[in-house]
Amino acid sequence: MEGLKSEILRNKKLLGKHNKSYANPVYLEGFEPENYIIIDIRHPYDYAQGHICGALNIIDLDKIAKVAQDNVNKKILLHCYSGHTASIYGSELVFVGLENIYYLDENILDFDEHGIKLESE
């Protein structure tokens, strides 16, 4: 793992406008949720109050890695409140060799103005 992480740090550029990560940033402009398996990494209480339709609520990094490994041909999109924690989780998943990792580099407070509706439980 350290060899792969060192190689990524040497050869891959940090990405993102708001929160830097080695994962691929996604922005609300032109966002199409159906193109991703969306993983909401917020606390379950906050997820229950409102989340992107169809999003999974997983906060454990190992479980997220398992979803990504089981779906290598699909884009895995992480999102949190502001993109900060998602960017960190994204980098950690890239460091273990996952290439299908994306993160929403936006604030959840901006979802409504971009037409992203949240559903609650």
MIKE-935171 format. One record per residue: x, y, z of N, C-alpha, C, O in turn. Coordinates in pm, 1 decimal, padded with zeros to 6 digits, always signed. Atoms other than C-alpha are relative to their C-alpha. Layout:
N
+----------+----------+----------+----------+----------+----------+----------+----------+----------+----------+----------+----------+
:      n.X :      n.Y :      n.Z :     ca.X :     ca.Y :     ca.Z :      c.X :      c.Y :      c.Z :      o.X :      o.Y :      o.Z :
+----------+----------+----------+----------+----------+----------+----------+----------+----------+----------+----------+----------+
:        X :        Y :        Z :        X :        Y :        Z :        X :        Y :        Z :        X :        Y :        Z :
...
+----------+----------+----------+----------+----------+----------+----------+----------+----------+----------+----------+----------+
//
This chain:
121
+----------+----------+----------+----------+----------+----------+----------+----------+----------+----------+----------+----------+
:      n.X :      n.Y :      n.Z :     ca.X :     ca.Y :     ca.Z :      c.X :      c.Y :      c.Z :      o.X :      o.Y :      o.Z :
+----------+----------+----------+----------+----------+----------+----------+----------+----------+----------+----------+----------+
: +00082.9 : -00120.0 : +00000.0 : +00000.0 : +00000.0 : +00000.0 : +00086.5 : +00125.2 : +00000.0 : +00057.4 : +00219.7 : -00073.4 :
: -00084.4 : -00120.4 : -00004.7 : +00275.7 : +00248.4 : +00084.6 : +00063.0 : +00028.3 : -00135.6 : +00078.4 : +00144.2 : -00174.0 :
: -00057.6 : -00019.4 : +00132.7 : +00433.6 : +00188.3 : -00258.0 : -00099.1 : +00065.3 : -00094.6 : -00063.7 : +00156.9 : -00168.9 :
: +00104.2 : -00057.3 : +00084.8 : +00105.7 : +00263.5 : -00434.9 : -00028.6 : +00144.0 : +00040.0 : -00042.8 : +00230.9 : -00046.1 :
: +00025.8 : -00136.4 : -00047.5 : +00042.9 : +00569.5 : -00218.0 : +00112.5 : +00093.2 : -00043.6 : +00086.8 : +00204.8 : -00088.7 :
: -00114.3 : -00082.4 : +00041.8 : +00394.3 : +00700.0 : -00290.2 : -00004.8 : +00028.8 : -00149.1 : +00024.5 : +00140.2 : -00192.6 :
: +00009.8 : -00018.6 : +00145.0 : +00342.2 : +00645.6 : -00663.1 : -00109.6 : +00101.2 : -00034.2 : -00089.9 : +00187.2 : -00120.0 :
: +00110.2 : -00094.1 : +00024.1 : +00008.8 : +00831.0 : -00655.6 : +00042.7 : +00141.5 : +00038.0 : +00017.3 : +00236.3 : -00036.3 :
: -00044.4 : -00132.7 : -00044.3 : +00160.3 : +01119.3 : -00458.3 : +00100.0 : +00060.9 : -00097.9 : +00102.8 : +00182.4 : -00117.1 :
: -00098.7 : -00047.8 : +00096.9 : +00441.1 : +01142.8 : -00714.8 : -00061.7 : +00035.4 : -00134.5 : -00020.9 : +00132.4 : -00198.4 :
: +00046.7 : -00009.0 : +00138.3 : +00234.6 : +01108.9 : -01030.4 : -00138.4 : +00059.8 : -00020.2 : -00173.0 : +00095.4 : -00132.8 :
: +00136.1 : -00050.3 : +00016.7 : -00118.0 : +01230.9 : -00965.1 : -00013.9 : +00136.3 : +00065.4 : +00043.0 : +00162.7 : +00171.3 :
: +00020.8 : -00136.5 : -00047.0 : -00228.5 : +01588.3 : -00917.4 : -00122.3 : +00007.0 : +00091.6 : -00221.6 : -00062.5 : +00070.0 :
: +00117.3 : -00026.9 : -00082.9 : -00459.2 : +01706.6 : -00641.1 : -00103.4 : +00074.1 : -00083.6 : -00069.5 : +00165.0 : -00159.3 :
: +00108.3 : -00058.8 : +00077.6 : -00797.1 : +01800.2 : -00788.4 : -00101.2 : +00065.3 : +00093.1 : -00102.3 : +00038.8 : +00213.3 :
: +00108.3 : -00061.3 : -00075.5 : -01091.1 : +02011.9 : -00675.7 : +00014.3 : +00150.3 : +00012.7 : +00124.5 : +00202.6 : +00029.7 :
: +00002.0 : -00146.1 : -00015.2 : -01193.9 : +02378.3 : -00656.6 : -00008.0 : +00040.9 : +00146.9 : +00058.1 : +00135.7 : +00189.3 :
: +00026.3 : -00037.7 : -00139.0 : -01308.5 : +02385.8 : -00294.6 : +00077.7 : -00086.6 : +00099.2 : +00130.5 : -00036.7 : +00198.6 :
: -00065.1 : +00098.1 : -00087.1 : -01159.6 : +02072.3 : -00136.2 : +00089.5 : -00087.6 : -00085.9 : +00041.0 : -00153.4 : -00177.9 :
: -00096.1 : +00074.4 : +00081.2 : -00846.7 : +01907.9 : -00275.8 : -00002.7 : -00149.0 : +00033.5 : -00018.6 : -00187.9 : +00149.3 :
: +00002.2 : +00144.3 : -00017.0 : -00835.8 : +01531.7 : -00329.6 : +00070.3 : -00066.5 : -00117.2 : +00088.4 : -00005.7 : -00222.7 :
: -00051.1 : +00081.0 : +00110.1 : -00675.0 : +01259.1 : -00537.7 : -00113.9 : -00072.1 : -00071.1 : -00092.7 : -00132.5 : -00176.3 :
: +00119.0 : +00051.4 : +00067.3 : -01028.7 : +01141.3 : -00619.7 : -00046.1 : +00105.1 : -00101.4 : +00006.1 : +00216.5 : -00105.0 :
: +00050.1 : -00088.7 : +00104.9 : -01222.1 : +01298.4 : -00906.9 : -00112.4 : +00088.4 : +00052.8 : -00211.1 : +00036.7 : +00105.1 :
: +00106.5 : -00088.2 : -00048.4 : -01428.6 : +01607.7 : -00818.2 : -00119.8 : +00002.2 : -00094.8 : -00105.3 : -00012.7 : -00216.1 :
: +00124.4 : -00016.2 : +00074.3 : -01790.1 : +01645.0 : -00929.8 : -00064.6 : +00127.0 : +00052.9 : -00057.3 : +00156.4 : +00172.2 :
: +00062.1 : -00127.4 : -00037.6 : -01980.3 : +01974.8 : -00929.2 : -00149.1 : -00003.5 : -00030.6 : -00194.1 : -00083.5 : -00112.6 :
: +00145.2 : -00000.9 : +00015.2 : -02350.4 : +02058.1 : -00910.0 : -00044.7 : +00045.1 : -00138.3 : -00149.3 : +00001.5 : -00186.5 :
: +00033.4 : -00044.4 : +00135.5 : -02352.1 : +02232.8 : -01247.3 : +00002.0 : -00120.8 : -00093.6 : +00107.4 : -00180.3 : -00116.0 :
: +00009.5 : +00114.6 : +00090.3 : -02474.7 : +01961.6 : -01485.3 : +00002.1 : -00135.4 : +00069.9 : +00016.1 : -00238.5 : +00004.2 :
: -00004.5 : +00124.2 : -00078.1 : -02481.7 : +01701.2 : -01205.8 : -00115.5 : -00091.4 : -00037.5 : -00230.9 : -00048.6 : -00039.5 :
: +00100.5 : +00100.6 : +00033.9 : -02667.2 : +01383.6 : -01306.8 : +00015.9 : -00118.0 : +00096.4 : +00097.5 : -00207.0 : +00072.3 :
: -00015.1 : +00102.0 : -00104.3 : -02713.7 : +01162.6 : -00997.4 : -00008.6 : -00143.6 : -00051.8 : +00054.7 : -00233.5 : +00003.4 :
: +00019.0 : +00136.2 : +00050.8 : -02819.3 : +00861.5 : -01205.6 : +00128.0 : -00061.0 : -00057.5 : +00132.7 : -00181.3 : -00083.4 :
: -00126.7 : +00050.5 : +00053.8 : -02462.1 : +00830.8 : -01336.8 : +00092.5 : -00057.1 : +00107.8 : +00203.8 : -00099.6 : +00076.8 :
: -00086.8 : +00038.9 : -00111.4 : -02326.9 : +00733.1 : -00992.8 : -00071.4 : -00091.6 : +00098.2 : -00194.1 : -00091.7 : +00107.6 :
: +00045.5 : +00058.2 : -00125.9 : -02365.4 : +00506.1 : -00696.5 : +00038.6 : +00104.9 : +00103.5 : +00157.1 : +00128.9 : +00126.8 :
: -00025.7 : -00110.9 : -00092.1 : -02399.8 : +00783.7 : -00439.7 : +00005.9 : -00052.2 : +00143.1 : -00084.2 : -00121.8 : +00189.9 :
: -00016.6 : +00038.2 : -00139.9 : -02269.4 : +00728.7 : -00089.2 : +00007.8 : +00127.0 : +00084.1 : +00101.4 : +00206.1 : +00072.9 :
: +00009.4 : -00113.4 : -00092.0 : -02371.3 : +00985.8 : +00170.6 : +00073.7 : -00040.3 : +00127.1 : +00032.8 : -00134.2 : +00195.4 :
: -00082.7 : +00039.2 : -00114.5 : -02106.5 : +00976.7 : +00444.4 : -00031.1 : +00081.6 : +00125.9 : +00045.9 : +00080.6 : +00222.0 :
: +00040.1 : -00076.8 : -00117.7 : -02290.4 : +01205.0 : +00686.5 : -00057.9 : -00092.3 : +00107.6 : -00088.2 : -00208.8 : +00082.0 :
: +00059.2 : +00071.6 : -00112.8 : -02421.8 : +01095.6 : +01026.2 : -00139.7 : -00049.8 : -00039.7 : -00212.1 : +00021.4 : -00109.3 :
: +00131.5 : +00053.6 : +00036.7 : -02732.1 : +00871.6 : +00992.4 : -00117.6 : +00092.6 : +00032.6 : -00215.3 : +00095.6 : -00042.2 :
: +00107.8 : -00093.7 : -00034.0 : -02950.0 : +01132.9 : +01168.6 : -00015.4 : +00105.1 : -00109.8 : -00127.2 : +00135.8 : -00151.3 :
: +00004.9 : -00102.2 : +00104.7 : -02858.9 : +01395.1 : +00907.4 : -00045.6 : -00058.9 : -00133.1 : -00119.7 : +00005.1 : -00207.8 :
: +00044.8 : +00070.2 : +00120.3 : -02905.1 : +01144.7 : +00624.9 : -00152.5 : -00014.1 : +00002.1 : -00218.7 : +00010.0 : -00098.8 :
: +00144.7 : +00019.0 : -00012.3 : -03257.5 : +01072.4 : +00754.4 : -00076.2 : +00130.5 : -00019.6 : -00190.1 : +00128.7 : -00066.4 :
: +00064.6 : -00130.6 : +00015.2 : -03337.4 : +01446.4 : +00754.5 : -00009.9 : +00042.7 : -00146.1 : -00100.2 : +00118.0 : -00182.8 :
: +00003.1 : -00033.1 : +00142.0 : -03258.2 : +01474.5 : +00382.9 : +00124.7 : -00048.8 : -00070.3 : +00236.7 : -00020.4 : -00027.9 :
: -00111.6 : +00053.4 : +00077.1 : -03042.5 : +01297.5 : +00126.0 : -00038.5 : -00007.9 : -00147.8 : -00156.6 : -00004.8 : -00182.3 :
: +00024.0 : +00014.6 : +00143.5 : -03005.3 : +01265.0 : -00250.7 : -00074.9 : -00130.9 : -00022.5 : -00039.5 : -00233.9 : +00034.8 :
: +00081.6 : +00117.2 : +00029.2 : -03264.6 : +01021.3 : -00385.3 : +00088.9 : -00117.3 : -00043.0 : +00169.9 : -00105.1 : -00134.8 :
: -00074.5 : +00120.3 : +00033.9 : -03118.0 : +00671.4 : -00394.6 : +00136.3 : -00012.4 : +00065.1 : +00203.8 : -00114.1 : +00048.4 :
: -00132.2 : +00004.4 : -00063.4 : -02807.6 : +00756.9 : -00191.7 : +00002.9 : -00102.8 : +00112.6 : -00094.1 : -00119.8 : +00186.5 :
: -00024.8 : +00091.1 : -00111.0 : -02667.1 : +00495.6 : +00042.8 : +00063.0 : +00079.6 : +00113.4 : +00136.4 : +00175.2 : +00088.2 :
: -00063.1 : -00066.3 : -00114.9 : -02568.3 : +00603.9 : +00394.2 : +00102.0 : -00094.8 : +00060.4 : +00067.5 : -00185.1 : +00136.7 :
: -00109.1 : +00083.3 : -00050.7 : -02230.8 : +00447.5 : +00470.2 : +00108.7 : +00094.1 : +00050.3 : +00156.3 : +00180.1 : -00023.8 :
: -00103.7 : -00087.7 : -00054.4 : -01979.6 : +00612.8 : +00700.7 : +00131.1 : -00073.0 : +00026.1 : +00232.7 : -00009.5 : +00054.5 :
: -00119.7 : +00080.5 : -00023.7 : -01729.9 : +00326.5 : +00741.2 : +00080.9 : -00012.9 : -00129.9 : +00029.4 : -00060.3 : -00231.1 :
: -00085.1 : -00001.9 : +00119.1 : -01439.1 : +00357.2 : +00496.0 : +00019.1 : -00139.2 : -00059.6 : +00020.9 : -00153.4 : -00181.8 :
: -00016.6 : +00136.6 : +00051.1 : -01389.1 : -00020.8 : +00468.3 : -00124.6 : -00047.2 : -00074.3 : -00113.9 : -00115.3 : -00176.3 :
: +00124.8 : +00038.5 : +00067.3 : -01755.5 : -00071.0 : +00376.9 : -00015.0 : +00074.7 : -00132.3 : -00063.8 : +00018.3 : -00230.3 :
: +00003.8 : -00076.6 : +00125.1 : -01732.9 : +00205.8 : +00116.4 : +00094.7 : -00063.5 : -00101.3 : +00060.5 : -00076.7 : -00218.8 :
: -00096.7 : +00065.9 : +00088.7 : -01422.6 : +00037.1 : -00028.2 : -00059.1 : -00127.8 : -00058.2 : -00038.1 : -00157.8 : -00175.7 :
: +00063.0 : +00123.9 : +00047.0 : -01617.7 : -00289.5 : -00052.8 : -00102.4 : +00029.2 : -00109.0 : -00107.2 : -00041.6 : -00209.6 :
: +00097.1 : -00038.2 : +00103.2 : -01898.8 : -00119.4 : -00246.4 : +00073.6 : +00035.6 : -00129.2 : +00033.1 : -00006.6 : -00237.6 :
: -00077.1 : -00040.1 : +00118.2 : -01641.1 : +00033.1 : -00482.4 : +00064.3 : -00120.7 : -00067.6 : +00064.7 : -00129.7 : -00190.4 :
: -00062.3 : +00120.4 : +00056.2 : -01460.5 : -00300.4 : -00527.9 : -00102.8 : -00089.1 : -00068.0 : -00072.9 : -00152.3 : -00169.3 :
: +00106.8 : +00082.1 : +00058.0 : -01790.0 : -00477.2 : -00599.5 : -00062.9 : +00064.3 : -00123.3 : -00140.2 : -00000.2 : -00194.1 :
: +00059.4 : -00075.0 : +00112.0 : -01879.8 : -00211.6 : -00860.9 : +00107.7 : +00075.3 : -00076.9 : +00094.9 : +00195.5 : -00100.3 :
: -00115.3 : -00067.7 : +00061.8 : -01550.5 : -00139.1 : -01039.3 : -00033.8 : +00069.6 : -00131.5 : +00039.2 : +00159.4 : -00173.5 :
: +00037.8 : -00063.1 : +00126.4 : -01730.1 : -00045.5 : -01362.5 : -00099.1 : +00114.6 : +00018.2 : -00149.9 : +00169.7 : -00079.5 :
: +00091.9 : -00110.3 : -00029.2 : -01948.0 : +00214.6 : -01191.0 : +00074.3 : +00109.3 : +00075.1 : +00173.4 : +00083.4 : +00143.4 :
: -00058.4 : -00114.4 : -00070.1 : -01863.9 : +00559.6 : -01059.3 : -00059.7 : +00008.3 : +00140.3 : -00181.6 : +00011.6 : +00157.4 :
: +00042.4 : -00011.1 : -00139.3 : -01878.3 : +00582.3 : -00680.4 : +00017.6 : +00145.7 : +00041.8 : +00129.1 : +00197.8 : +00040.3 :
: -00003.3 : -00141.0 : -00038.0 : -01967.0 : +00934.5 : -00563.4 : -00021.8 : +00014.7 : +00150.2 : -00124.7 : -00026.8 : +00203.5 :
: +00009.9 : -00027.5 : -00143.2 : -01901.7 : +01035.7 : -00203.2 : -00051.0 : +00141.7 : +00020.7 : -00011.8 : +00233.3 : -00051.7 :
: +00038.6 : -00137.2 : -00034.2 : -02077.8 : +01332.8 : -00050.6 : -00025.0 : +00012.1 : +00148.8 : -00065.8 : -00082.5 : +00216.2 :
: +00016.9 : -00031.5 : -00142.2 : -02093.3 : +01497.4 : +00289.1 : -00069.4 : +00135.9 : +00007.8 : -00154.4 : +00165.7 : -00076.1 :
: +00060.9 : -00132.4 : -00014.8 : -02190.1 : +01847.2 : +00408.7 : +00060.5 : +00101.1 : -00097.0 : -00011.7 : +00173.7 : -00165.3 :
: -00068.8 : -00105.1 : +00076.3 : -01928.7 : +02057.6 : +00230.1 : +00098.0 : -00052.9 : -00104.0 : +00155.7 : +00025.3 : -00179.6 :
: -00098.5 : +00059.0 : +00089.8 : -01712.9 : +01815.9 : +00031.4 : +00133.0 : -00027.9 : +00066.7 : +00216.2 : -00099.3 : +00010.8 :
: -00128.9 : +00015.7 : -00067.5 : -01429.4 : +01827.4 : +00284.9 : +00027.7 : -00145.9 : +00038.6 : +00129.6 : -00202.5 : -00000.9 :
: -00021.2 : +00138.4 : -00042.6 : -01470.7 : +01483.4 : +00442.8 : -00004.4 : -00094.4 : -00119.7 : +00072.1 : -00190.7 : -00125.3 :
: +00006.5 : +00082.7 : +00120.9 : -01569.8 : +01333.0 : +00106.9 : +00132.0 : +00004.4 : -00076.4 : +00174.5 : -00096.7 : -00132.3 :
: -00128.8 : -00010.7 : +00069.9 : -01244.1 : +01463.9 : -00042.2 : +00107.6 : -00082.8 : +00070.8 : +00191.9 : -00143.9 : +00005.1 :
: -00097.0 : +00079.1 : -00077.2 : -01041.9 : +01299.7 : +00237.9 : -00026.1 : -00149.5 : -00020.2 : +00066.6 : -00225.4 : -00048.5 :
: +00035.0 : +00140.3 : +00023.7 : -01227.8 : +00968.0 : +00208.2 : +00037.9 : -00039.0 : -00142.6 : +00090.5 : -00147.8 : -00165.9 :
: -00032.9 : +00028.0 : +00139.9 : -01183.7 : +00990.1 : -00169.3 : +00147.3 : -00027.4 : -00019.4 : +00184.4 : -00124.0 : -00086.1 :
: -00144.8 : +00021.8 : +00010.5 : -00807.2 : +01024.5 : -00141.8 : +00039.9 : -00133.1 : +00062.0 : +00119.4 : -00207.0 : +00003.9 :
: -00033.8 : +00126.7 : -00066.5 : -00787.4 : +00733.3 : +00103.5 : -00037.0 : -00119.9 : -00087.0 : +00036.9 : -00218.2 : -00091.9 :
: +00042.0 : +00110.3 : +00086.6 : -00979.6 : +00510.8 : -00138.0 : +00087.9 : -00010.1 : -00124.2 : +00116.7 : -00120.3 : -00170.8 :
: -00093.7 : +00000.5 : +00112.6 : -00755.6 : +00612.9 : -00428.4 : +00132.7 : -00061.1 : +00044.2 : +00195.0 : -00134.9 : -00032.2 :
: -00127.6 : +00052.2 : -00051.4 : -00451.8 : +00528.9 : -00211.6 : +00001.0 : -00152.7 : +00011.2 : +00108.2 : -00213.3 : +00009.8 :
: +00003.6 : +00146.8 : -00004.6 : -00571.7 : +00166.3 : -00184.9 : -00025.1 : -00060.2 : -00137.8 : -00050.3 : -00180.1 : -00150.4 :
: +00005.2 : +00050.4 : +00136.5 : -00594.9 : +00139.6 : -00562.4 : -00133.1 : +00010.1 : -00071.0 : -00145.8 : -00039.3 : -00183.1 :
: +00130.6 : -00013.6 : +00064.8 : -00957.8 : +00225.0 : -00637.7 : +00001.5 : +00119.9 : -00094.4 : +00043.1 : +00229.4 : -00056.5 :
: -00004.5 : -00105.5 : +00101.2 : -00997.2 : +00428.6 : -00955.3 : -00137.1 : +00057.0 : -00033.4 : -00146.7 : +00155.1 : -00107.2 :
: +00135.8 : -00042.0 : +00033.3 : -01375.4 : +00468.3 : -00969.4 : -00060.3 : +00091.2 : +00106.4 : -00181.4 : +00090.9 : +00128.3 :
: +00042.9 : -00082.0 : -00113.5 : -01393.0 : +00719.4 : -00683.7 : -00012.5 : +00146.8 : -00039.7 : +00079.7 : +00205.9 : -00095.9 :
: +00031.6 : -00140.6 : +00025.5 : -01552.5 : +01063.5 : -00718.5 : -00050.5 : +00060.2 : +00130.5 : -00095.1 : -00012.0 : +00219.6 :
: +00055.6 : -00065.8 : -00118.9 : -01651.4 : +01320.7 : -00458.2 : -00069.5 : +00128.0 : -00042.9 : -00025.2 : +00196.0 : -00135.5 :
: +00075.5 : -00121.4 : +00029.8 : -01905.4 : +01602.3 : -00462.9 : +00068.8 : +00116.1 : +00070.0 : +00061.7 : +00129.6 : +00192.1 :
: -00079.2 : -00112.6 : -00051.5 : -01691.1 : +01914.0 : -00419.6 : -00088.5 : +00124.1 : +00011.1 : -00057.4 : +00229.7 : -00043.9 :
: +00099.6 : -00107.0 : -00014.2 : -01988.9 : +02130.0 : -00322.7 : -00061.5 : -00006.9 : +00139.7 : -00048.2 : -00107.1 : +00209.9 :
: +00066.4 : -00008.4 : -00129.0 : -02183.7 : +02239.1 : -00015.6 : -00144.6 : -00045.0 : -00013.9 : -00212.7 : -00007.4 : -00109.4 :
: +00137.2 : +00050.4 : +00004.3 : -02512.0 : +02064.4 : +00059.7 : -00102.5 : +00114.3 : +00001.7 : -00214.3 : +00097.4 : -00046.8 :
: +00090.7 : -00115.0 : -00002.9 : -02668.1 : +02408.6 : +00119.4 : -00025.9 : +00056.5 : -00139.3 : -00121.0 : +00132.4 : -00158.0 :
: +00016.2 : -00048.9 : +00136.9 : -02627.8 : +02478.5 : -00254.2 : -00080.1 : -00095.0 : -00088.5 : -00104.7 : -00064.1 : -00205.1 :
: +00070.7 : +00098.6 : +00081.1 : -02819.4 : +02170.6 : -00370.7 : -00127.6 : +00057.5 : -00061.0 : -00152.5 : +00040.3 : -00180.3 :
: +00130.2 : -00048.8 : +00045.1 : -03157.7 : +02344.7 : -00395.8 : +00011.6 : +00094.1 : -00119.5 : -00065.9 : +00082.9 : -00214.5 :
: -00012.6 : -00095.5 : +00111.0 : -03037.6 : +02626.8 : -00622.7 : +00043.8 : -00067.0 : -00130.0 : +00033.3 : -00007.3 : -00237.1 :
: -00039.3 : +00075.1 : +00119.5 : -02905.8 : +02361.6 : -00863.3 : -00102.1 : -00108.1 : -00034.4 : -00076.4 : -00193.8 : -00119.0 :
: +00107.5 : +00093.4 : +00030.8 : -03230.4 : +02164.5 : -00863.2 : +00017.8 : -00139.5 : +00056.9 : -00051.5 : -00232.4 : +00015.4 :
: -00019.7 : +00130.7 : -00063.2 : -03101.2 : +01878.0 : -00649.0 : -00092.1 : -00006.9 : +00121.0 : -00070.0 : +00060.8 : +00221.4 :
: +00097.1 : +00013.9 : -00107.9 : -03392.2 : +01776.0 : -00430.8 : +00042.0 : -00112.2 : +00093.7 : +00090.5 : -00216.7 : +00050.4 :
: -00031.6 : +00099.9 : -00100.8 : -03338.0 : +01587.3 : -00108.7 : -00127.9 : -00069.2 : +00044.0 : -00233.6 : -00006.9 : +00053.1 :
: +00113.4 : +00073.6 : -00055.4 : -03568.7 : +01315.2 : +00018.0 : +00032.5 : -00034.3 : +00144.3 : +00149.1 : -00048.1 : +00181.3 :
: -00021.2 : +00035.2 : -00140.6 : -03618.6 : +01232.2 : +00383.6 : -00072.8 : -00129.9 : +00029.9 : -00157.1 : -00176.6 : -00046.8 :
: +00062.4 : +00127.5 : -00038.9 : -03718.3 : +00918.9 : +00565.8 : -00111.3 : +00022.1 : +00098.0 : -00175.1 : -00073.7 : +00141.7 :
+----------+----------+----------+----------+----------+----------+----------+----------+----------+----------+----------+----------+
//
